[in-house]
Amino acid sequence: MTAPTLDAPSKALYRIPEATTLLSLSRSVIYEQIRAGRLRTVRQGRTRLVSAAAINAYVDLLEQEAMKEGTR
């Protein structure tokens, strides 16, 4: 059985509040992950945006870490 995947994103870029909803994480955790370099972002003017590809890469990273730890 394979793990469920995220539905195809309808947008290419998400604002931080949207990313918190998609990842089910708090705003502070999102910013911690950005500072740690685990979640990539881009800036457009003063707005920080998270790409759909970065969200998928972050989920993949979490899954890889879980596999190393032996959890599912």
N, CA, C and O atoms as a CHARMM CRD file, in Angstrom:
* protein
*
  288
    1    1 MET  N      0.84700  -1.16800   0.00000 PROA 1      0.00000
    2    1 MET  CA     0.00000   0.00000   0.00000 PROA 1      0.00000
    3    1 MET  C      0.89500   1.23400   0.00000 PROA 1      0.00000
    4    1 MET  O      1.87200   1.28600   0.74700 PROA 1      0.00000
    5    2 THR  N      0.58100   2.21000  -0.81300 PROA 2      0.00000
    6    2 THR  CA     1.38300   3.42000  -0.88100 PROA 2      0.00000
    7    2 THR  C      0.76600   4.50400  -0.01900 PROA 2      0.00000
    8    2 THR  O     -0.42600   4.48400   0.28500 PROA 2      0.00000
    9    3 ALA  N      1.60900   5.45000   0.36700 PROA 3      0.00000
   10    3 ALA  CA     1.14500   6.57000   1.18700 PROA 3      0.00000
   11    3 ALA  C      0.28400   7.49000   0.33300 PROA 3      0.00000
   12    3 ALA  O      0.51900   7.61800  -0.86900 PROA 3      0.00000
   13    4 PRO  N     -0.70900   8.13000   0.94100 PROA 4      0.00000
   14    4 PRO  CA    -1.52500   9.07200   0.17600 PROA 4      0.00000
   15    4 PRO  C     -0.68200  10.26100  -0.27200 PROA 4      0.00000
   16    4 PRO  O      0.24300  10.67800   0.42600 PROA 4      0.00000
   17    5 THR  N     -1.00400  10.79100  -1.41700 PROA 5      0.00000
   18    5 THR  CA    -0.27200  11.93800  -1.94400 PROA 5      0.00000
   19    5 THR  C     -1.14900  13.17300  -1.89500 PROA 5      0.00000
   20    5 THR  O     -2.37500  13.08400  -1.82600 PROA 5      0.00000
   21    6 LEU  N     -0.50100  14.32300  -1.93100 PROA 6      0.00000
   22    6 LEU  CA    -1.25300  15.57200  -1.98200 PROA 6      0.00000
   23    6 LEU  C     -1.92700  15.68800  -3.33800 PROA 6      0.00000
   24    6 LEU  O     -1.38300  15.25000  -4.35100 PROA 6      0.00000
   25    7 ASP  N     -3.09300  16.26700  -3.35100 PROA 7      0.00000
   26    7 ASP  CA    -3.74600  16.52800  -4.62000 PROA 7      0.00000
   27    7 ASP  C     -2.89200  17.50800  -5.41200 PROA 7      0.00000
   28    7 ASP  O     -2.13400  18.29100  -4.84000 PROA 7      0.00000
   29    8 ALA  N     -3.02100  17.45500  -6.71100 PROA 8      0.00000
   30    8 ALA  CA    -2.27700  18.37400  -7.55200 PROA 8      0.00000
   31    8 ALA  C     -2.61500  19.80500  -7.15000 PROA 8      0.00000
   32    8 ALA  O     -3.78600  20.18200  -7.10300 PROA 8      0.00000
   33    9 PRO  N     -1.59500  20.59400  -6.86400 PROA 9      0.00000
   34    9 PRO  CA    -1.86700  21.96400  -6.43600 PROA 9      0.00000
   35    9 PRO  C     -2.54800  22.76900  -7.54300 PROA 9      0.00000
   36    9 PRO  O     -2.25700  22.61000  -8.72800 PROA 9      0.00000
   37   10 SER  N     -3.44900  23.62100  -7.11900 PROA 10     0.00000
   38   10 SER  CA    -4.15500  24.44200  -8.10000 PROA 10     0.00000
   39   10 SER  C     -3.40600  25.74100  -8.36500 PROA 10     0.00000
   40   10 SER  O     -3.72600  26.46700  -9.30600 PROA 10     0.00000
   41   11 LYS  N     -2.41000  26.03000  -7.53500 PROA 11     0.00000
   42   11 LYS  CA    -1.62200  27.25000  -7.69000 PROA 11     0.00000
   43   11 LYS  C     -0.14500  26.89700  -7.67800 PROA 11     0.00000
   44   11 LYS  O      0.24700  25.84500  -7.17200 PROA 11     0.00000
   45   12 ALA  N      0.66600  27.77200  -8.23400 PROA 12     0.00000
   46   12 ALA  CA     2.11400  27.55100  -8.23200 PROA 12     0.00000
   47   12 ALA  C      2.75300  28.09500  -6.96500 PROA 12     0.00000
   48   12 ALA  O      3.73700  27.53800  -6.47800 PROA 12     0.00000
   49   13 LEU  N      2.20100  29.18100  -6.42600 PROA 13     0.00000
   50   13 LEU  CA     2.76900  29.82900  -5.24300 PROA 13     0.00000
   51   13 LEU  C      1.69600  30.04800  -4.18400 PROA 13     0.00000
   52   13 LEU  O      0.55200  30.38300  -4.49100 PROA 13     0.00000
   53   14 TYR  N      2.09500  29.85100  -2.93100 PROA 14     0.00000
   54   14 TYR  CA     1.18100  30.01200  -1.80700 PROA 14     0.00000
   55   14 TYR  C      1.74300  31.00700  -0.80700 PROA 14     0.00000
   56   14 TYR  O      2.94800  31.02500  -0.55500 PROA 14     0.00000
   57   15 ARG  N      0.88300  31.83100  -0.24000 PROA 15     0.00000
   58   15 ARG  CA     1.27400  32.70400   0.86500 PROA 15     0.00000
   59   15 ARG  C      1.44100  31.84000   2.11000 PROA 15     0.00000
   60   15 ARG  O      0.95300  30.71100   2.15900 PROA 15     0.00000
   61   16 ILE  N      2.12700  32.37100   3.10900 PROA 16     0.00000
   62   16 ILE  CA     2.39900  31.61300   4.32600 PROA 16     0.00000
   63   16 ILE  C      1.11500  31.08400   4.98000 PROA 16     0.00000
   64   16 ILE  O      1.08600  29.91200   5.35500 PROA 16     0.00000
   65   17 PRO  N      0.06100  31.88100   5.13500 PROA 17     0.00000
   66   17 PRO  CA    -1.16200  31.32400   5.74000 PROA 17     0.00000
   67   17 PRO  C     -1.73000  30.13500   4.96100 PROA 17     0.00000
   68   17 PRO  O     -2.26800  29.20400   5.55900 PROA 17     0.00000
   69   18 GLU  N     -1.61400  30.16300   3.64300 PROA 18     0.00000
   70   18 GLU  CA    -2.08500  29.03700   2.83700 PROA 18     0.00000
   71   18 GLU  C     -1.19700  27.81400   3.05400 PROA 18     0.00000
   72   18 GLU  O     -1.68900  26.68800   3.12700 PROA 18     0.00000
   73   19 ALA  N      0.11400  28.04000   3.15500 PROA 19     0.00000
   74   19 ALA  CA     1.05200  26.93800   3.39000 PROA 19     0.00000
   75   19 ALA  C      0.79600  26.30300   4.75500 PROA 19     0.00000
   76   19 ALA  O      0.90700  25.08500   4.90100 PROA 19     0.00000
   77   20 THR  N      0.45300  27.12100   5.76100 PROA 20     0.00000
   78   20 THR  CA     0.15600  26.55700   7.08100 PROA 20     0.00000
   79   20 THR  C     -1.04800  25.62400   6.99600 PROA 20     0.00000
   80   20 THR  O     -1.07300  24.57600   7.64000 PROA 20     0.00000
   81   21 THR  N     -2.03500  26.00200   6.20900 PROA 21     0.00000
   82   21 THR  CA    -3.22700  25.16300   6.04000 PROA 21     0.00000
   83   21 THR  C     -2.89100  23.88300   5.28300 PROA 21     0.00000
   84   21 THR  O     -3.29700  22.79400   5.68800 PROA 21     0.00000
   85   22 LEU  N     -2.15600  24.01400   4.19200 PROA 22     0.00000
   86   22 LEU  CA    -1.80800  22.83900   3.38700 PROA 22     0.00000
   87   22 LEU  C     -0.97000  21.83300   4.16700 PROA 22     0.00000
   88   22 LEU  O     -1.15000  20.62300   4.02200 PROA 22     0.00000
   89   23 LEU  N     -0.05000  22.33700   4.99700 PROA 23     0.00000
   90   23 LEU  CA     0.85100  21.45200   5.73200 PROA 23     0.00000
   91   23 LEU  C      0.35100  21.11900   7.13600 PROA 23     0.00000
   92   23 LEU  O      0.96400  20.31200   7.83400 PROA 23     0.00000
   93   24 SER  N     -0.74000  21.72700   7.54800 PROA 24     0.00000
   94   24 SER  CA    -1.28900  21.52700   8.90200 PROA 24     0.00000
   95   24 SER  C     -0.25700  21.82900   9.97500 PROA 24     0.00000
   96   24 SER  O     -0.11400  21.08800  10.94700 PROA 24     0.00000
   97   25 LEU  N      0.45300  22.92300   9.78400 PROA 25     0.00000
   98   25 LEU  CA     1.46800  23.37200  10.73700 PROA 25     0.00000
   99   25 LEU  C      1.15000  24.80000  11.16000 PROA 25     0.00000
  100   25 LEU  O      0.47700  25.53800  10.44100 PROA 25     0.00000
  101   26 SER  N      1.64000  25.17700  12.32700 PROA 26     0.00000
  102   26 SER  CA     1.42300  26.54900  12.79300 PROA 26     0.00000
  103   26 SER  C      2.35000  27.51100  12.05000 PROA 26     0.00000
  104   26 SER  O      3.34000  27.10400  11.44100 PROA 26     0.00000
  105   27 ARG  N      2.01000  28.76900  12.11400 PROA 27     0.00000
  106   27 ARG  CA     2.80900  29.81600  11.48300 PROA 27     0.00000
  107   27 ARG  C      4.23800  29.80400  12.01200 PROA 27     0.00000
  108   27 ARG  O      5.19000  29.92700  11.24100 PROA 27     0.00000
  109   28 SER  N      4.39000  29.65700  13.32200 PROA 28     0.00000
  110   28 SER  CA     5.73300  29.67100  13.90400 PROA 28     0.00000
  111   28 SER  C      6.55400  28.47200  13.44700 PROA 28     0.00000
  112   28 SER  O      7.75500  28.60700  13.21000 PROA 28     0.00000
  113   29 VAL  N      5.93700  27.30900  13.31900 PROA 29     0.00000
  114   29 VAL  CA     6.65900  26.13000  12.83900 PROA 29     0.00000
  115   29 VAL  C      7.06900  26.32200  11.37600 PROA 29     0.00000
  116   29 VAL  O      8.17700  25.95200  10.98900 PROA 29     0.00000
  117   30 ILE  N      6.19000  26.89100  10.57600 PROA 30     0.00000
  118   30 ILE  CA     6.52700  27.16200   9.17000 PROA 30     0.00000
  119   30 ILE  C      7.77000  28.04600   9.10600 PROA 30     0.00000
  120   30 ILE  O      8.70200  27.74800   8.36000 PROA 30     0.00000
  121   31 TYR  N      7.79200  29.13400   9.88500 PROA 31     0.00000
  122   31 TYR  CA     8.94100  30.03800   9.85800 PROA 31     0.00000
  123   31 TYR  C     10.20300  29.36900  10.41100 PROA 31     0.00000
  124   31 TYR  O     11.30200  29.66500   9.94100 PROA 31     0.00000
  125   32 GLU  N     10.07500  28.48500  11.38700 PROA 32     0.00000
  126   32 GLU  CA    11.23500  27.73400  11.88800 PROA 32     0.00000
  127   32 GLU  C     11.81100  26.86200  10.78500 PROA 32     0.00000
  128   32 GLU  O     13.02800  26.78800  10.61600 PROA 32     0.00000
  129   33 GLN  N     10.93500  26.20000  10.03500 PROA 33     0.00000
  130   33 GLN  CA    11.38500  25.32900   8.95500 PROA 33     0.00000
  131   33 GLN  C     12.03800  26.13400   7.82800 PROA 33     0.00000
  132   33 GLN  O     12.99400  25.67000   7.20700 PROA 33     0.00000
  133   34 ILE  N     11.52900  27.32500   7.56800 PROA 34     0.00000
  134   34 ILE  CA    12.12800  28.20200   6.56500 PROA 34     0.00000
  135   34 ILE  C     13.52300  28.61500   7.02000 PROA 34     0.00000
  136   34 ILE  O     14.47800  28.53500   6.24800 PROA 34     0.00000
  137   35 ARG  N     13.64700  29.06300   8.29000 PROA 35     0.00000
  138   35 ARG  CA    14.96100  29.48200   8.81300 PROA 35     0.00000
  139   35 ARG  C     15.96400  28.33400   8.79700 PROA 35     0.00000
  140   35 ARG  O     17.15200  28.54500   8.55600 PROA 35     0.00000
  141   36 ALA  N     15.48500  27.12700   9.05200 PROA 36     0.00000
  142   36 ALA  CA    16.35800  25.95600   9.08000 PROA 36     0.00000
  143   36 ALA  C     16.73000  25.48900   7.66800 PROA 36     0.00000
  144   36 ALA  O     17.58400  24.61700   7.51300 PROA 36     0.00000
  145   37 GLY  N     16.10300  26.05800   6.64900 PROA 37     0.00000
  146   37 GLY  CA    16.39400  25.67400   5.27200 PROA 37     0.00000
  147   37 GLY  C     15.66900  24.41900   4.81900 PROA 37     0.00000
  148   37 GLY  O     15.99400  23.85000   3.77600 PROA 37     0.00000
  149   38 ARG  N     14.70000  23.99300   5.59000 PROA 38     0.00000
  150   38 ARG  CA    13.96800  22.77000   5.26400 PROA 38     0.00000
  151   38 ARG  C     12.76700  23.03900   4.35500 PROA 38     0.00000
  152   38 ARG  O     12.28200  22.12800   3.68400 PROA 38     0.00000
  153   39 LEU  N     12.29200  24.27000   4.33100 PROA 39     0.00000
  154   39 LEU  CA    11.16900  24.66900   3.48100 PROA 39     0.00000
  155   39 LEU  C     11.61600  25.89300   2.68300 PROA 39     0.00000
  156   39 LEU  O     11.87200  26.95900   3.24300 PROA 39     0.00000
  157   40 ARG  N     11.70500  25.71800   1.37000 PROA 40     0.00000
  158   40 ARG  CA    12.18900  26.80300   0.50200 PROA 40     0.00000
  159   40 ARG  C     11.07400  27.81400   0.23500 PROA 40     0.00000
  160   40 ARG  O      9.89900  27.46300   0.13100 PROA 40     0.00000
  161   41 THR  N     11.47400  29.06100   0.13000 PROA 41     0.00000
  162   41 THR  CA    10.52400  30.12500  -0.20500 PROA 41     0.00000
  163   41 THR  C     11.15700  31.06700  -1.21600 PROA 41     0.00000
  164   41 THR  O     12.36500  31.04100  -1.45100 PROA 41     0.00000
  165   42 VAL  N     10.31300  31.89700  -1.80500 PROA 42     0.00000
  166   42 VAL  CA    10.76500  32.97100  -2.68300 PROA 42     0.00000
  167   42 VAL  C     10.12000  34.26000  -2.18300 PROA 42     0.00000
  168   42 VAL  O      9.14100  34.23600  -1.43700 PROA 42     0.00000
  169   43 ARG  N     10.68400  35.37000  -2.60500 PROA 43     0.00000
  170   43 ARG  CA    10.09500  36.65300  -2.23200 PROA 43     0.00000
  171   43 ARG  C      9.69200  37.40000  -3.48600 PROA 43     0.00000
  172   43 ARG  O     10.42500  37.43700  -4.47500 PROA 43     0.00000
  173   44 GLN  N      8.52000  37.99000  -3.42500 PROA 44     0.00000
  174   44 GLN  CA     8.03400  38.88200  -4.46500 PROA 44     0.00000
  175   44 GLN  C      7.71700  40.18000  -3.76400 PROA 44     0.00000
  176   44 GLN  O      6.68900  40.30300  -3.09700 PROA 44     0.00000
  177   45 GLY  N      8.59600  41.14200  -3.91300 PROA 45     0.00000
  178   45 GLY  CA     8.45600  42.37300  -3.14000 PROA 45     0.00000
  179   45 GLY  C      8.64100  42.04900  -1.67300 PROA 45     0.00000
  180   45 GLY  O      9.66900  41.49500  -1.28300 PROA 45     0.00000
  181   46 ARG  N      7.65800  42.38700  -0.85800 PROA 46     0.00000
  182   46 ARG  CA     7.72300  42.11100   0.58200 PROA 46     0.00000
  183   46 ARG  C      7.01100  40.81500   0.95400 PROA 46     0.00000
  184   46 ARG  O      6.97100  40.44100   2.12600 PROA 46     0.00000
  185   47 THR  N      6.45600  40.14200  -0.02600 PROA 47     0.00000
  186   47 THR  CA     5.67500  38.93700   0.24700 PROA 47     0.00000
  187   47 THR  C      6.54100  37.69200   0.13000 PROA 47     0.00000
  188   47 THR  O      7.23800  37.50400  -0.86800 PROA 47     0.00000
  189   48 ARG  N      6.49700  36.84600   1.14700 PROA 48     0.00000
  190   48 ARG  CA     7.19600  35.55700   1.11000 PROA 48     0.00000
  191   48 ARG  C      6.20100  34.52100   0.61500 PROA 48     0.00000
  192   48 ARG  O      5.08200  34.42000   1.11700 PROA 48     0.00000
  193   49 LEU  N      6.63300  33.75000  -0.38200 PROA 49     0.00000
  194   49 LEU  CA     5.76400  32.75700  -1.00300 PROA 49     0.00000
  195   49 LEU  C      6.44000  31.38800  -0.97900 PROA 49     0.00000
  196   49 LEU  O      7.66400  31.28500  -1.05800 PROA 49     0.00000
  197   50 VAL  N      5.63100  30.34900  -0.87000 PROA 50     0.00000
  198   50 VAL  CA     6.11100  28.97300  -0.89000 PROA 50     0.00000
  199   50 VAL  C      5.58500  28.32800  -2.16600 PROA 50     0.00000
  200   50 VAL  O      4.38000  28.32800  -2.41600 PROA 50     0.00000
  201   51 SER  N      6.48600  27.78100  -2.96500 PROA 51     0.00000
  202   51 SER  CA     6.04700  27.14700  -4.21400 PROA 51     0.00000
  203   51 SER  C      5.42500  25.78900  -3.92800 PROA 51     0.00000
  204   51 SER  O      5.70100  25.16800  -2.90100 PROA 51     0.00000
  205   52 ALA  N      4.58700  25.34000  -4.84400 PROA 52     0.00000
  206   52 ALA  CA     3.98600  24.01600  -4.72300 PROA 52     0.00000
  207   52 ALA  C      5.08200  22.95200  -4.70800 PROA 52     0.00000
  208   52 ALA  O      4.97700  21.96000  -3.98700 PROA 52     0.00000
  209   53 ALA  N      6.12900  23.15800  -5.50200 PROA 53     0.00000
  210   53 ALA  CA     7.24300  22.20700  -5.53600 PROA 53     0.00000
  211   53 ALA  C      7.95300  22.15700  -4.18900 PROA 53     0.00000
  212   53 ALA  O      8.36300  21.08200  -3.75200 PROA 53     0.00000
  213   54 ALA  N      8.10500  23.30700  -3.51900 PROA 54     0.00000
  214   54 ALA  CA     8.75800  23.34200  -2.20700 PROA 54     0.00000
  215   54 ALA  C      7.90400  22.62700  -1.16200 PROA 54     0.00000
  216   54 ALA  O      8.43800  21.95700  -0.27700 PROA 54     0.00000
  217   55 ILE  N      6.60300  22.76400  -1.25700 PROA 55     0.00000
  218   55 ILE  CA     5.71000  22.06600  -0.32300 PROA 55     0.00000
  219   55 ILE  C      5.83700  20.55700  -0.51600 PROA 55     0.00000
  220   55 ILE  O      5.94800  19.80900   0.45600 PROA 55     0.00000
  221   56 ASN  N      5.82300  20.11400  -1.76600 PROA 56     0.00000
  222   56 ASN  CA     5.97300  18.68900  -2.04100 PROA 56     0.00000
  223   56 ASN  C      7.33600  18.17700  -1.60000 PROA 56     0.00000
  224   56 ASN  O      7.43500  17.07300  -1.06500 PROA 56     0.00000
  225   57 ALA  N      8.40000  18.97200  -1.81800 PROA 57     0.00000
  226   57 ALA  CA     9.74500  18.57300  -1.39300 PROA 57     0.00000
  227   57 ALA  C      9.82100  18.45900   0.12700 PROA 57     0.00000
  228   57 ALA  O     10.48300  17.56200   0.64900 PROA 57     0.00000
  229   58 TYR  N      9.15400  19.35100   0.83100 PROA 58     0.00000
  230   58 TYR  CA     9.14600  19.30700   2.29400 PROA 58     0.00000
  231   58 TYR  C      8.43000  18.04700   2.79000 PROA 58     0.00000
  232   58 TYR  O      8.89600  17.39700   3.72600 PROA 58     0.00000
  233   59 VAL  N      7.31700  17.70700   2.17400 PROA 59     0.00000
  234   59 VAL  CA     6.59000  16.48400   2.54600 PROA 59     0.00000
  235   59 VAL  C      7.46700  15.27000   2.26700 PROA 59     0.00000
  236   59 VAL  O      7.52000  14.34700   3.08000 PROA 59     0.00000
  237   60 ASP  N      8.15100  15.26100   1.13400 PROA 60     0.00000
  238   60 ASP  CA     9.06100  14.15500   0.81500 PROA 60     0.00000
  239   60 ASP  C     10.17400  14.04500   1.85500 PROA 60     0.00000
  240   60 ASP  O     10.53800  12.94200   2.26300 PROA 60     0.00000
  241   61 LEU  N     10.71000  15.18000   2.28200 PROA 61     0.00000
  242   61 LEU  CA    11.75600  15.19900   3.31000 PROA 61     0.00000
  243   61 LEU  C     11.23900  14.58800   4.60800 PROA 61     0.00000
  244   61 LEU  O     11.92900  13.78300   5.23400 PROA 61     0.00000
  245   62 LEU  N     10.04500  14.96000   5.01100 PROA 62     0.00000
  246   62 LEU  CA     9.45700  14.40100   6.23100 PROA 62     0.00000
  247   62 LEU  C      9.26500  12.89100   6.11400 PROA 62     0.00000
  248   62 LEU  O      9.50400  12.15000   7.06700 PROA 62     0.00000
  249   63 GLU  N      8.83300  12.44600   4.94400 PROA 63     0.00000
  250   63 GLU  CA     8.64200  11.01000   4.73400 PROA 63     0.00000
  251   63 GLU  C      9.97000  10.27000   4.78000 PROA 63     0.00000
  252   63 GLU  O     10.04400   9.18300   5.35300 PROA 63     0.00000
  253   64 GLN  N     11.01900  10.83200   4.19000 PROA 64     0.00000
  254   64 GLN  CA    12.34400  10.21400   4.22200 PROA 64     0.00000
  255   64 GLN  C     12.86100  10.12500   5.64200 PROA 64     0.00000
  256   64 GLN  O     13.43100   9.10600   6.03200 PROA 64     0.00000
  257   65 GLU  N     12.67200  11.17100   6.41200 PROA 65     0.00000
  258   65 GLU  CA    13.11200  11.15900   7.81100 PROA 65     0.00000
  259   65 GLU  C     12.34600  10.12100   8.61700 PROA 65     0.00000
  260   65 GLU  O     12.91900   9.44800   9.47400 PROA 65     0.00000
  261   66 ALA  N     11.06300   9.99100   8.34600 PROA 66     0.00000
  262   66 ALA  CA    10.25800   8.99900   9.05800 PROA 66     0.00000
  263   66 ALA  C     10.72400   7.58900   8.71600 PROA 66     0.00000
  264   66 ALA  O     10.75400   6.71900   9.58600 PROA 66     0.00000
  265   67 MET  N     11.08700   7.35700   7.45900 PROA 67     0.00000
  266   67 MET  CA    11.56200   6.03400   7.05600 PROA 67     0.00000
  267   67 MET  C     12.89200   5.70400   7.74800 PROA 67     0.00000
  268   67 MET  O     13.11300   4.56200   8.15100 PROA 67     0.00000
  269   68 LYS  N     13.77400   6.69600   7.88600 PROA 68     0.00000
  270   68 LYS  CA    15.05300   6.48100   8.56400 PROA 68     0.00000
  271   68 LYS  C     14.84800   6.11900  10.03200 PROA 68     0.00000
  272   68 LYS  O     15.57900   5.30800  10.59900 PROA 68     0.00000
  273   69 GLU  N     13.83900   6.73800  10.62800 PROA 69     0.00000
  274   69 GLU  CA    13.53400   6.47500  12.03400 PROA 69     0.00000
  275   69 GLU  C     12.74200   5.18800  12.22700 PROA 69     0.00000
  276   69 GLU  O     12.56000   4.73000  13.35500 PROA 69     0.00000
  277   70 GLY  N     12.27400   4.61000  11.13300 PROA 70     0.00000
  278   70 GLY  CA    11.52200   3.38300  11.21000 PROA 70     0.00000
  279   70 GLY  C     10.06300   3.55200  11.54000 PROA 70     0.00000
  280   70 GLY  O      9.40000   2.58600  11.92100 PROA 70     0.00000
  281   71 THR  N      9.53800   4.77200  11.40300 PROA 71     0.00000
  282   71 THR  CA     8.11400   5.02100  11.64300 PROA 71     0.00000
  283   71 THR  C      7.39700   5.19100  10.33200 PROA 71     0.00000
  284   71 THR  O      8.02700   5.36700   9.28900 PROA 71     0.00000
  285   72 ARG  N      6.10000   5.14100  10.37600 PROA 72     0.00000
  286   72 ARG  CA     5.32600   5.31500   9.14600 PROA 72     0.00000
  287   72 ARG  C      4.45600   6.51700   9.22900 PROA 72     0.00000
  288   72 ARG  O      3.73200   6.82200   8.28200 PROA 72     0.00000
